[in-house]
Amino acid sequence: MTMVNRIGRHSDLVHSMADTVGVDLGDALLDGRLAPDELRSAVLRCTGCEAAEVCGQWLADNADSNPDAAPGYCRNADLFARLQD
């Protein structure tokens, strides 16, 4: 997988995780709760995760359940929790 493809895949995972736990990243960017460099860092943190396949399955399994938080292994769980407040 090329680096561009890897970043694109993990960007999709970050956005999907945010949506699943009820975080609107666009709104967070617009109202200043999330800086653009924080979003870039979140995607880069995600690229280092060894659980991407597990994450994808977790997202599929929880798409309709509106979980309160990202799974504990998520490298961006703290960011999502902060943005939920």
HTML snippet that shows the backbone in 3Dmol.js (N, CA, C, O; Angstrom):
<script src="https://3Dmol.org/build/3Dmol-min.js"></script>
<div id="view" style="width:600px;height:400px;position:relative"></div>
<script>
const pdb = `
ATOM      1  N   MET A   1       0.861  -1.177   0.000  1.00  0.00           N
ATOM      2  CA  MET A   1       0.000   0.000   0.000  1.00  0.00           C
ATOM      3  C   MET A   1       0.905   1.236   0.000  1.00  0.00           C
ATOM      4  O   MET A   1       1.816   1.355   0.819  1.00  0.00           O
ATOM      5  N   THR A   2       0.639   2.132  -0.915  1.00  0.00           N
ATOM      6  CA  THR A   2       1.429   3.365  -0.960  1.00  0.00           C
ATOM      7  C   THR A   2       1.085   4.252   0.231  1.00  0.00           C
ATOM      8  O   THR A   2       0.028   4.098   0.844  1.00  0.00           O
ATOM      9  N   MET A   3       1.980   5.177   0.552  1.00  0.00           N
ATOM     10  CA  MET A   3       1.740   6.073   1.685  1.00  0.00           C
ATOM     11  C   MET A   3       0.488   6.910   1.451  1.00  0.00           C
ATOM     12  O   MET A   3      -0.272   7.152   2.390  1.00  0.00           O
ATOM     13  N   VAL A   4       0.262   7.350   0.235  1.00  0.00           N
ATOM     14  CA  VAL A   4      -0.940   8.142  -0.063  1.00  0.00           C
ATOM     15  C   VAL A   4      -2.192   7.315   0.198  1.00  0.00           C
ATOM     16  O   VAL A   4      -3.152   7.812   0.787  1.00  0.00           O
ATOM     17  N   ASN A   5      -2.189   6.071  -0.229  1.00  0.00           N
ATOM     18  CA  ASN A   5      -3.336   5.191   0.016  1.00  0.00           C
ATOM     19  C   ASN A   5      -3.516   4.924   1.507  1.00  0.00           C
ATOM     20  O   ASN A   5      -4.639   4.896   2.010  1.00  0.00           O
ATOM     21  N   ARG A   6      -2.398   4.727   2.209  1.00  0.00           N
ATOM     22  CA  ARG A   6      -2.452   4.470   3.652  1.00  0.00           C
ATOM     23  C   ARG A   6      -3.049   5.671   4.382  1.00  0.00           C
ATOM     24  O   ARG A   6      -3.909   5.507   5.247  1.00  0.00           O
ATOM     25  N   ILE A   7      -2.597   6.870   4.038  1.00  0.00           N
ATOM     26  CA  ILE A   7      -3.127   8.075   4.682  1.00  0.00           C
ATOM     27  C   ILE A   7      -4.605   8.243   4.350  1.00  0.00           C
ATOM     28  O   ILE A   7      -5.398   8.596   5.223  1.00  0.00           O
ATOM     29  N   GLY A   8      -4.981   7.996   3.111  1.00  0.00           N
ATOM     30  CA  GLY A   8      -6.387   8.087   2.725  1.00  0.00           C
ATOM     31  C   GLY A   8      -7.248   7.102   3.483  1.00  0.00           C
ATOM     32  O   GLY A   8      -8.345   7.442   3.925  1.00  0.00           O
ATOM     33  N   ARG A   9      -6.760   5.885   3.637  1.00  0.00           N
ATOM     34  CA  ARG A   9      -7.518   4.856   4.369  1.00  0.00           C
ATOM     35  C   ARG A   9      -7.698   5.268   5.830  1.00  0.00           C
ATOM     36  O   ARG A   9      -8.786   5.131   6.389  1.00  0.00           O
ATOM     37  N   HIS A  10      -6.643   5.763   6.433  1.00  0.00           N
ATOM     38  CA  HIS A  10      -6.726   6.129   7.841  1.00  0.00           C
ATOM     39  C   HIS A  10      -7.499   7.427   8.046  1.00  0.00           C
ATOM     40  O   HIS A  10      -8.122   7.619   9.090  1.00  0.00           O
ATOM     41  N   SER A  11      -7.464   8.301   7.077  1.00  0.00           N
ATOM     42  CA  SER A  11      -8.310   9.494   7.136  1.00  0.00           C
ATOM     43  C   SER A  11      -9.778   9.064   7.151  1.00  0.00           C
ATOM     44  O   SER A  11     -10.583   9.605   7.910  1.00  0.00           O
ATOM     45  N   ASP A  12     -10.114   8.095   6.316  1.00  0.00           N
ATOM     46  CA  ASP A  12     -11.482   7.571   6.302  1.00  0.00           C
ATOM     47  C   ASP A  12     -11.849   6.946   7.651  1.00  0.00           C
ATOM     48  O   ASP A  12     -12.966   7.125   8.136  1.00  0.00           O
ATOM     49  N   LEU A  13     -10.904   6.209   8.258  1.00  0.00           N
ATOM     50  CA  LEU A  13     -11.167   5.599   9.558  1.00  0.00           C
ATOM     51  C   LEU A  13     -11.392   6.660  10.630  1.00  0.00           C
ATOM     52  O   LEU A  13     -12.301   6.526  11.449  1.00  0.00           O
ATOM     53  N   VAL A  14     -10.574   7.712  10.634  1.00  0.00           N
ATOM     54  CA  VAL A  14     -10.730   8.789  11.618  1.00  0.00           C
ATOM     55  C   VAL A  14     -12.092   9.449  11.464  1.00  0.00           C
ATOM     56  O   VAL A  14     -12.795   9.663  12.452  1.00  0.00           O
ATOM     57  N   HIS A  15     -12.467   9.770  10.236  1.00  0.00           N
ATOM     58  CA  HIS A  15     -13.761  10.418  10.007  1.00  0.00           C
ATOM     59  C   HIS A  15     -14.925   9.482  10.361  1.00  0.00           C
ATOM     60  O   HIS A  15     -15.928   9.922  10.923  1.00  0.00           O
ATOM     61  N   SER A  16     -14.788   8.214  10.035  1.00  0.00           N
ATOM     62  CA  SER A  16     -15.842   7.250  10.362  1.00  0.00           C
ATOM     63  C   SER A  16     -15.978   7.073  11.868  1.00  0.00           C
ATOM     64  O   SER A  16     -17.088   6.998  12.395  1.00  0.00           O
ATOM     65  N   MET A  17     -14.837   7.006  12.560  1.00  0.00           N
ATOM     66  CA  MET A  17     -14.878   6.864  14.013  1.00  0.00           C
ATOM     67  C   MET A  17     -15.538   8.091  14.635  1.00  0.00           C
ATOM     68  O   MET A  17     -16.373   7.964  15.531  1.00  0.00           O
ATOM     69  N   ALA A  18     -15.167   9.265  14.166  1.00  0.00           N
ATOM     70  CA  ALA A  18     -15.775  10.488  14.690  1.00  0.00           C
ATOM     71  C   ALA A  18     -17.286  10.464  14.481  1.00  0.00           C
ATOM     72  O   ALA A  18     -18.048  10.738  15.407  1.00  0.00           O
ATOM     73  N   ASP A  19     -17.711  10.142  13.282  1.00  0.00           N
ATOM     74  CA  ASP A  19     -19.150  10.077  12.995  1.00  0.00           C
ATOM     75  C   ASP A  19     -19.850   9.062  13.894  1.00  0.00           C
ATOM     76  O   ASP A  19     -20.938   9.324  14.408  1.00  0.00           O
ATOM     77  N   THR A  20     -19.224   7.912  14.080  1.00  0.00           N
ATOM     78  CA  THR A  20     -19.830   6.838  14.858  1.00  0.00           C
ATOM     79  C   THR A  20     -20.025   7.228  16.320  1.00  0.00           C
ATOM     80  O   THR A  20     -21.016   6.846  16.943  1.00  0.00           O
ATOM     81  N   VAL A  21     -19.073   7.992  16.866  1.00  0.00           N
ATOM     82  CA  VAL A  21     -19.189   8.387  18.283  1.00  0.00           C
ATOM     83  C   VAL A  21     -19.837   9.762  18.439  1.00  0.00           C
ATOM     84  O   VAL A  21     -19.847  10.325  19.533  1.00  0.00           O
ATOM     85  N   GLY A  22     -20.372  10.298  17.352  1.00  0.00           N
ATOM     86  CA  GLY A  22     -21.143  11.534  17.427  1.00  0.00           C
ATOM     87  C   GLY A  22     -20.346  12.819  17.407  1.00  0.00           C
ATOM     88  O   GLY A  22     -20.792  13.834  17.944  1.00  0.00           O
ATOM     89  N   VAL A  23     -19.184  12.791  16.801  1.00  0.00           N
ATOM     90  CA  VAL A  23     -18.354  13.992  16.687  1.00  0.00           C
ATOM     91  C   VAL A  23     -18.390  14.480  15.246  1.00  0.00           C
ATOM     92  O   VAL A  23     -18.076  13.731  14.321  1.00  0.00           O
ATOM     93  N   ASP A  24     -18.773  15.737  15.060  1.00  0.00           N
ATOM     94  CA  ASP A  24     -18.762  16.352  13.735  1.00  0.00           C
ATOM     95  C   ASP A  24     -17.452  17.109  13.590  1.00  0.00           C
ATOM     96  O   ASP A  24     -17.297  18.210  14.119  1.00  0.00           O
ATOM     97  N   LEU A  25     -16.509  16.508  12.865  1.00  0.00           N
ATOM     98  CA  LEU A  25     -15.188  17.122  12.716  1.00  0.00           C
ATOM     99  C   LEU A  25     -15.265  18.453  11.981  1.00  0.00           C
ATOM    100  O   LEU A  25     -14.511  19.373  12.297  1.00  0.00           O
ATOM    101  N   GLY A  26     -16.153  18.569  11.016  1.00  0.00           N
ATOM    102  CA  GLY A  26     -16.319  19.828  10.289  1.00  0.00           C
ATOM    103  C   GLY A  26     -16.747  20.947  11.217  1.00  0.00           C
ATOM    104  O   GLY A  26     -16.176  22.037  11.183  1.00  0.00           O
ATOM    105  N   ASP A  27     -17.748  20.688  12.048  1.00  0.00           N
ATOM    106  CA  ASP A  27     -18.196  21.690  13.018  1.00  0.00           C
ATOM    107  C   ASP A  27     -17.092  22.023  14.007  1.00  0.00           C
ATOM    108  O   ASP A  27     -16.902  23.185  14.365  1.00  0.00           O
ATOM    109  N   ALA A  28     -16.364  21.005  14.449  1.00  0.00           N
ATOM    110  CA  ALA A  28     -15.271  21.234  15.405  1.00  0.00           C
ATOM    111  C   ALA A  28     -14.192  22.120  14.798  1.00  0.00           C
ATOM    112  O   ALA A  28     -13.618  22.963  15.488  1.00  0.00           O
ATOM    113  N   LEU A  29     -13.917  21.935  13.520  1.00  0.00           N
ATOM    114  CA  LEU A  29     -12.947  22.795  12.835  1.00  0.00           C
ATOM    115  C   LEU A  29     -13.481  24.219  12.723  1.00  0.00           C
ATOM    116  O   LEU A  29     -12.764  25.185  12.983  1.00  0.00           O
ATOM    117  N   LEU A  30     -14.738  24.335  12.336  1.00  0.00           N
ATOM    118  CA  LEU A  30     -15.328  25.660  12.133  1.00  0.00           C
ATOM    119  C   LEU A  30     -15.444  26.471  13.409  1.00  0.00           C
ATOM    120  O   LEU A  30     -15.248  27.686  13.394  1.00  0.00           O
ATOM    121  N   ASP A  31     -15.765  25.804  14.524  1.00  0.00           N
ATOM    122  CA  ASP A  31     -15.940  26.569  15.762  1.00  0.00           C
ATOM    123  C   ASP A  31     -14.672  26.647  16.611  1.00  0.00           C
ATOM    124  O   ASP A  31     -14.700  27.161  17.729  1.00  0.00           O
ATOM    125  N   GLY A  32     -13.573  26.143  16.084  1.00  0.00           N
ATOM    126  CA  GLY A  32     -12.278  26.309  16.747  1.00  0.00           C
ATOM    127  C   GLY A  32     -11.946  25.292  17.823  1.00  0.00           C
ATOM    128  O   GLY A  32     -10.913  25.415  18.481  1.00  0.00           O
ATOM    129  N   ARG A  33     -12.799  24.283  18.022  1.00  0.00           N
ATOM    130  CA  ARG A  33     -12.484  23.246  19.009  1.00  0.00           C
ATOM    131  C   ARG A  33     -11.422  22.290  18.496  1.00  0.00           C
ATOM    132  O   ARG A  33     -10.802  21.567  19.276  1.00  0.00           O
ATOM    133  N   LEU A  34     -11.211  22.284  17.188  1.00  0.00           N
ATOM    134  CA  LEU A  34     -10.227  21.410  16.552  1.00  0.00           C
ATOM    135  C   LEU A  34      -9.452  22.240  15.536  1.00  0.00           C
ATOM    136  O   LEU A  34     -10.039  22.860  14.649  1.00  0.00           O
ATOM    137  N   ALA A  35      -8.151  22.246  15.672  1.00  0.00           N
ATOM    138  CA  ALA A  35      -7.291  22.955  14.722  1.00  0.00           C
ATOM    139  C   ALA A  35      -6.957  22.009  13.563  1.00  0.00           C
ATOM    140  O   ALA A  35      -6.888  20.795  13.755  1.00  0.00           O
ATOM    141  N   PRO A  36      -6.753  22.555  12.373  1.00  0.00           N
ATOM    142  CA  PRO A  36      -6.414  21.703  11.232  1.00  0.00           C
ATOM    143  C   PRO A  36      -5.205  20.800  11.491  1.00  0.00           C
ATOM    144  O   PRO A  36      -5.186  19.648  11.058  1.00  0.00           O
ATOM    145  N   ASP A  37      -4.201  21.321  12.193  1.00  0.00           N
ATOM    146  CA  ASP A  37      -3.029  20.483  12.472  1.00  0.00           C
ATOM    147  C   ASP A  37      -3.357  19.356  13.445  1.00  0.00           C
ATOM    148  O   ASP A  37      -2.703  18.313  13.414  1.00  0.00           O
ATOM    149  N   GLU A  38      -4.357  19.542  14.310  1.00  0.00           N
ATOM    150  CA  GLU A  38      -4.792  18.463  15.203  1.00  0.00           C
ATOM    151  C   GLU A  38      -5.440  17.339  14.409  1.00  0.00           C
ATOM    152  O   GLU A  38      -5.242  16.161  14.707  1.00  0.00           O
ATOM    153  N   LEU A  39      -6.216  17.710  13.392  1.00  0.00           N
ATOM    154  CA  LEU A  39      -6.848  16.700  12.553  1.00  0.00           C
ATOM    155  C   LEU A  39      -5.787  15.936  11.758  1.00  0.00           C
ATOM    156  O   LEU A  39      -5.859  14.713  11.641  1.00  0.00           O
ATOM    157  N   ARG A  40      -4.814  16.651  11.217  1.00  0.00           N
ATOM    158  CA  ARG A  40      -3.721  15.977  10.500  1.00  0.00           C
ATOM    159  C   ARG A  40      -2.984  15.022  11.431  1.00  0.00           C
ATOM    160  O   ARG A  40      -2.662  13.897  11.050  1.00  0.00           O
ATOM    161  N   SER A  41      -2.721  15.475  12.649  1.00  0.00           N
ATOM    162  CA  SER A  41      -2.024  14.629  13.625  1.00  0.00           C
ATOM    163  C   SER A  41      -2.850  13.390  13.969  1.00  0.00           C
ATOM    164  O   SER A  41      -2.298  12.304  14.145  1.00  0.00           O
ATOM    165  N   ALA A  42      -4.160  13.549  14.065  1.00  0.00           N
ATOM    166  CA  ALA A  42      -5.034  12.415  14.356  1.00  0.00           C
ATOM    167  C   ALA A  42      -4.926  11.362  13.258  1.00  0.00           C
ATOM    168  O   ALA A  42      -4.849  10.167  13.542  1.00  0.00           O
ATOM    169  N   VAL A  43      -4.921  11.808  12.011  1.00  0.00           N
ATOM    170  CA  VAL A  43      -4.797  10.870  10.891  1.00  0.00           C
ATOM    171  C   VAL A  43      -3.434  10.182  10.937  1.00  0.00           C
ATOM    172  O   VAL A  43      -3.346   8.972  10.725  1.00  0.00           O
ATOM    173  N   LEU A  44      -2.382  10.930  11.210  1.00  0.00           N
ATOM    174  CA  LEU A  44      -1.050  10.330  11.282  1.00  0.00           C
ATOM    175  C   LEU A  44      -0.945   9.352  12.449  1.00  0.00           C
ATOM    176  O   LEU A  44      -0.320   8.300  12.310  1.00  0.00           O
ATOM    177  N   ARG A  45      -1.545   9.678  13.600  1.00  0.00           N
ATOM    178  CA  ARG A  45      -1.568   8.727  14.724  1.00  0.00           C
ATOM    179  C   ARG A  45      -2.254   7.437  14.298  1.00  0.00           C
ATOM    180  O   ARG A  45      -1.800   6.341  14.626  1.00  0.00           O
ATOM    181  N   CYS A  46      -3.329   7.577  13.579  1.00  0.00           N
ATOM    182  CA  CYS A  46      -4.088   6.415  13.129  1.00  0.00           C
ATOM    183  C   CYS A  46      -3.254   5.543  12.178  1.00  0.00           C
ATOM    184  O   CYS A  46      -3.381   4.318  12.194  1.00  0.00           O
ATOM    185  N   THR A  47      -2.414   6.157  11.364  1.00  0.00           N
ATOM    186  CA  THR A  47      -1.610   5.353  10.425  1.00  0.00           C
ATOM    187  C   THR A  47      -0.648   4.425  11.148  1.00  0.00           C
ATOM    188  O   THR A  47      -0.223   3.417  10.585  1.00  0.00           O
ATOM    189  N   GLY A  48      -0.297   4.752  12.393  1.00  0.00           N
ATOM    190  CA  GLY A  48       0.601   3.902  13.161  1.00  0.00           C
ATOM    191  C   GLY A  48      -0.109   2.801  13.933  1.00  0.00           C
ATOM    192  O   GLY A  48       0.537   2.012  14.622  1.00  0.00           O
ATOM    193  N   CYS A  49      -1.402   2.742  13.827  1.00  0.00           N
ATOM    194  CA  CYS A  49      -2.187   1.759  14.582  1.00  0.00           C
ATOM    195  C   CYS A  49      -2.078   0.384  13.929  1.00  0.00           C
ATOM    196  O   CYS A  49      -2.145   0.246  12.708  1.00  0.00           O
ATOM    197  N   GLU A  50      -1.911  -0.612  14.766  1.00  0.00           N
ATOM    198  CA  GLU A  50      -1.838  -1.995  14.282  1.00  0.00           C
ATOM    199  C   GLU A  50      -3.223  -2.645  14.209  1.00  0.00           C
ATOM    200  O   GLU A  50      -3.345  -3.791  13.775  1.00  0.00           O
ATOM    201  N   ALA A  51      -4.258  -1.928  14.627  1.00  0.00           N
ATOM    202  CA  ALA A  51      -5.596  -2.519  14.715  1.00  0.00           C
ATOM    203  C   ALA A  51      -6.546  -1.992  13.648  1.00  0.00           C
ATOM    204  O   ALA A  51      -7.756  -1.959  13.870  1.00  0.00           O
ATOM    205  N   ALA A  52      -6.030  -1.585  12.506  1.00  0.00           N
ATOM    206  CA  ALA A  52      -6.891  -1.001  11.471  1.00  0.00           C
ATOM    207  C   ALA A  52      -7.989  -1.956  11.016  1.00  0.00           C
ATOM    208  O   ALA A  52      -9.121  -1.528  10.794  1.00  0.00           O
ATOM    209  N   GLU A  53      -7.679  -3.223  10.877  1.00  0.00           N
ATOM    210  CA  GLU A  53      -8.690  -4.196  10.461  1.00  0.00           C
ATOM    211  C   GLU A  53      -9.739  -4.378  11.555  1.00  0.00           C
ATOM    212  O   GLU A  53     -10.935  -4.448  11.271  1.00  0.00           O
ATOM    213  N   VAL A  54      -9.290  -4.454  12.793  1.00  0.00           N
ATOM    214  CA  VAL A  54     -10.201  -4.570  13.927  1.00  0.00           C
ATOM    215  C   VAL A  54     -11.071  -3.323  14.009  1.00  0.00           C
ATOM    216  O   VAL A  54     -12.271  -3.411  14.266  1.00  0.00           O
ATOM    217  N   CYS A  55     -10.467  -2.175  13.792  1.00  0.00           N
ATOM    218  CA  CYS A  55     -11.188  -0.901  13.830  1.00  0.00           C
ATOM    219  C   CYS A  55     -12.289  -0.880  12.772  1.00  0.00           C
ATOM    220  O   CYS A  55     -13.426  -0.506  13.059  1.00  0.00           O
ATOM    221  N   GLY A  56     -11.953  -1.275  11.573  1.00  0.00           N
ATOM    222  CA  GLY A  56     -12.945  -1.314  10.506  1.00  0.00           C
ATOM    223  C   GLY A  56     -14.124  -2.203  10.861  1.00  0.00           C
ATOM    224  O   GLY A  56     -15.274  -1.866  10.577  1.00  0.00           O
ATOM    225  N   GLN A  57     -13.834  -3.342  11.483  1.00  0.00           N
ATOM    226  CA  GLN A  57     -14.908  -4.247  11.901  1.00  0.00           C
ATOM    227  C   GLN A  57     -15.718  -3.633  13.031  1.00  0.00           C
ATOM    228  O   GLN A  57     -16.943  -3.750  13.050  1.00  0.00           O
ATOM    229  N   TRP A  58     -15.032  -2.967  13.994  1.00  0.00           N
ATOM    230  CA  TRP A  58     -15.732  -2.301  15.098  1.00  0.00           C
ATOM    231  C   TRP A  58     -16.670  -1.233  14.544  1.00  0.00           C
ATOM    232  O   TRP A  58     -17.808  -1.105  14.997  1.00  0.00           O
ATOM    233  N   LEU A  59     -16.200  -0.481  13.582  1.00  0.00           N
ATOM    234  CA  LEU A  59     -17.037   0.561  12.967  1.00  0.00           C
ATOM    235  C   LEU A  59     -18.256  -0.055  12.295  1.00  0.00           C
ATOM    236  O   LEU A  59     -19.367   0.456  12.434  1.00  0.00           O
ATOM    237  N   ALA A  60     -18.056  -1.144  11.572  1.00  0.00           N
ATOM    238  CA  ALA A  60     -19.185  -1.814  10.905  1.00  0.00           C
ATOM    239  C   ALA A  60     -20.172  -2.353  11.934  1.00  0.00           C
ATOM    240  O   ALA A  60     -21.384  -2.235  11.755  1.00  0.00           O
ATOM    241  N   ASP A  61     -19.662  -2.938  13.002  1.00  0.00           N
ATOM    242  CA  ASP A  61     -20.524  -3.525  14.031  1.00  0.00           C
ATOM    243  C   ASP A  61     -21.297  -2.463  14.819  1.00  0.00           C
ATOM    244  O   ASP A  61     -22.376  -2.747  15.341  1.00  0.00           O
ATOM    245  N   ASN A  62     -20.756  -1.248  14.909  1.00  0.00           N
ATOM    246  CA  ASN A  62     -21.351  -0.204  15.742  1.00  0.00           C
ATOM    247  C   ASN A  62     -21.965   0.944  14.948  1.00  0.00           C
ATOM    248  O   ASN A  62     -22.293   1.986  15.514  1.00  0.00           O
ATOM    249  N   ALA A  63     -22.117   0.761  13.664  1.00  0.00           N
ATOM    250  CA  ALA A  63     -22.610   1.834  12.794  1.00  0.00           C
ATOM    251  C   ALA A  63     -23.971   2.365  13.220  1.00  0.00           C
ATOM    252  O   ALA A  63     -24.240   3.556  13.068  1.00  0.00           O
ATOM    253  N   ASP A  64     -24.820   1.519  13.740  1.00  0.00           N
ATOM    254  CA  ASP A  64     -26.171   1.933  14.104  1.00  0.00           C
ATOM    255  C   ASP A  64     -26.417   2.004  15.611  1.00  0.00           C
ATOM    256  O   ASP A  64     -27.540   2.262  16.045  1.00  0.00           O
ATOM    257  N   SER A  65     -25.373   1.777  16.406  1.00  0.00           N
ATOM    258  CA  SER A  65     -25.591   1.693  17.849  1.00  0.00           C
ATOM    259  C   SER A  65     -25.239   2.975  18.612  1.00  0.00           C
ATOM    260  O   SER A  65     -25.519   3.068  19.807  1.00  0.00           O
ATOM    261  N   ASN A  66     -24.635   3.956  17.951  1.00  0.00           N
ATOM    262  CA  ASN A  66     -24.270   5.227  18.587  1.00  0.00           C
ATOM    263  C   ASN A  66     -23.505   5.033  19.891  1.00  0.00           C
ATOM    264  O   ASN A  66     -23.975   5.468  20.942  1.00  0.00           O
ATOM    265  N   PRO A  67     -22.331   4.388  19.851  1.00  0.00           N
ATOM    266  CA  PRO A  67     -21.558   4.186  21.076  1.00  0.00           C
ATOM    267  C   PRO A  67     -21.128   5.517  21.685  1.00  0.00           C
ATOM    268  O   PRO A  67     -20.974   6.515  20.981  1.00  0.00           O
ATOM    269  N   ASP A  68     -20.938   5.518  22.991  1.00  0.00           N
ATOM    270  CA  ASP A  68     -20.547   6.730  23.707  1.00  0.00           C
ATOM    271  C   ASP A  68     -19.085   7.095  23.508  1.00  0.00           C
ATOM    272  O   ASP A  68     -18.709   8.255  23.679  1.00  0.00           O
ATOM    273  N   ALA A  69     -18.262   6.129  23.152  1.00  0.00           N
ATOM    274  CA  ALA A  69     -16.826   6.379  23.051  1.00  0.00           C
ATOM    275  C   ALA A  69     -16.186   5.459  22.026  1.00  0.00           C
ATOM    276  O   ALA A  69     -16.722   4.404  21.686  1.00  0.00           O
ATOM    277  N   ALA A  70     -15.049   5.877  21.553  1.00  0.00           N
ATOM    278  CA  ALA A  70     -14.242   5.033  20.676  1.00  0.00           C
ATOM    279  C   ALA A  70     -13.684   3.879  21.506  1.00  0.00           C
ATOM    280  O   ALA A  70     -13.582   3.993  22.727  1.00  0.00           O
ATOM    281  N   PRO A  71     -13.324   2.781  20.867  1.00  0.00           N
ATOM    282  CA  PRO A  71     -12.756   1.663  21.625  1.00  0.00           C
ATOM    283  C   PRO A  71     -11.432   2.069  22.282  1.00  0.00           C
ATOM    284  O   PRO A  71     -10.752   2.982  21.814  1.00  0.00           O
ATOM    285  N   GLY A  72     -11.083   1.391  23.353  1.00  0.00           N
ATOM    286  CA  GLY A  72      -9.893   1.732  24.119  1.00  0.00           C
ATOM    287  C   GLY A  72      -8.604   1.700  23.334  1.00  0.00           C
ATOM    288  O   GLY A  72      -7.672   2.434  23.664  1.00  0.00           O
ATOM    289  N   TYR A  73      -8.516   0.870  22.300  1.00  0.00           N
ATOM    290  CA  TYR A  73      -7.290   0.788  21.524  1.00  0.00           C
ATOM    291  C   TYR A  73      -7.127   1.942  20.533  1.00  0.00           C
ATOM    292  O   TYR A  73      -6.064   2.098  19.933  1.00  0.00           O
ATOM    293  N   CYS A  74      -8.172   2.748  20.362  1.00  0.00           N
ATOM    294  CA  CYS A  74      -8.119   3.842  19.395  1.00  0.00           C
ATOM    295  C   CYS A  74      -7.122   4.904  19.851  1.00  0.00           C
ATOM    296  O   CYS A  74      -7.221   5.422  20.963  1.00  0.00           O
ATOM    297  N   ARG A  75      -6.185   5.216  19.005  1.00  0.00           N
ATOM    298  CA  ARG A  75      -5.160   6.207  19.326  1.00  0.00           C
ATOM    299  C   ARG A  75      -5.717   7.623  19.390  1.00  0.00           C
ATOM    300  O   ARG A  75      -5.024   8.541  19.830  1.00  0.00           O
ATOM    301  N   ASN A  76      -6.936   7.806  18.964  1.00  0.00           N
ATOM    302  CA  ASN A  76      -7.567   9.123  18.997  1.00  0.00           C
ATOM    303  C   ASN A  76      -8.766   9.174  19.940  1.00  0.00           C
ATOM    304  O   ASN A  76      -9.557  10.117  19.889  1.00  0.00           O
ATOM    305  N   ALA A  77      -8.904   8.173  20.793  1.00  0.00           N
ATOM    306  CA  ALA A  77     -10.045   8.124  21.709  1.00  0.00           C
ATOM    307  C   ALA A  77     -10.122   9.375  22.583  1.00  0.00           C
ATOM    308  O   ALA A  77     -11.212   9.902  22.805  1.00  0.00           O
ATOM    309  N   ASP A  78      -8.988   9.858  23.079  1.00  0.00           N
ATOM    310  CA  ASP A  78      -8.989  11.061  23.926  1.00  0.00           C
ATOM    311  C   ASP A  78      -9.456  12.282  23.147  1.00  0.00           C
ATOM    312  O   ASP A  78     -10.205  13.106  23.671  1.00  0.00           O
ATOM    313  N   LEU A  79      -9.022  12.402  21.908  1.00  0.00           N
ATOM    314  CA  LEU A  79      -9.435  13.526  21.067  1.00  0.00           C
ATOM    315  C   LEU A  79     -10.944  13.489  20.850  1.00  0.00           C
ATOM    316  O   LEU A  79     -11.616  14.511  20.995  1.00  0.00           O
ATOM    317  N   PHE A  80     -11.476  12.334  20.509  1.00  0.00           N
ATOM    318  CA  PHE A  80     -12.906  12.222  20.284  1.00  0.00           C
ATOM    319  C   PHE A  80     -13.695  12.525  21.559  1.00  0.00           C
ATOM    320  O   PHE A  80     -14.736  13.179  21.509  1.00  0.00           O
ATOM    321  N   ALA A  81     -13.197  12.050  22.694  1.00  0.00           N
ATOM    322  CA  ALA A  81     -13.877  12.325  23.976  1.00  0.00           C
ATOM    323  C   ALA A  81     -13.879  13.825  24.260  1.00  0.00           C
ATOM    324  O   ALA A  81     -14.886  14.360  24.725  1.00  0.00           O
ATOM    325  N   ARG A  82     -12.774  14.508  23.991  1.00  0.00           N
ATOM    326  CA  ARG A  82     -12.719  15.949  24.208  1.00  0.00           C
ATOM    327  C   ARG A  82     -13.708  16.686  23.311  1.00  0.00           C
ATOM    328  O   ARG A  82     -14.350  17.646  23.736  1.00  0.00           O
ATOM    329  N   LEU A  83     -13.823  16.232  22.076  1.00  0.00           N
ATOM    330  CA  LEU A  83     -14.708  16.898  21.120  1.00  0.00           C
ATOM    331  C   LEU A  83     -16.178  16.577  21.370  1.00  0.00           C
ATOM    332  O   LEU A  83     -17.051  17.286  20.870  1.00  0.00           O
ATOM    333  N   GLN A  84     -16.469  15.535  22.123  1.00  0.00           N
ATOM    334  CA  GLN A  84     -17.856  15.229  22.480  1.00  0.00           C
ATOM    335  C   GLN A  84     -18.388  16.180  23.529  1.00  0.00           C
ATOM    336  O   GLN A  84     -19.598  16.394  23.603  1.00  0.00           O
ATOM    337  N   ASP A  85     -17.525  16.754  24.339  1.00  0.00           N
ATOM    338  CA  ASP A  85     -17.940  17.642  25.438  1.00  0.00           C
ATOM    339  C   ASP A  85     -18.379  18.993  24.939  1.00  0.00           C
ATOM    340  O   ASP A  85     -18.757  19.853  25.736  1.00  0.00           O
TER     341      ASP A  85
END
`;
const viewer = $3Dmol.createViewer("view");
viewer.addModel(pdb, "pdb");
viewer.setStyle({}, {cartoon: {color: "spectrum"}});
viewer.zoomTo();
viewer.render();
</script>
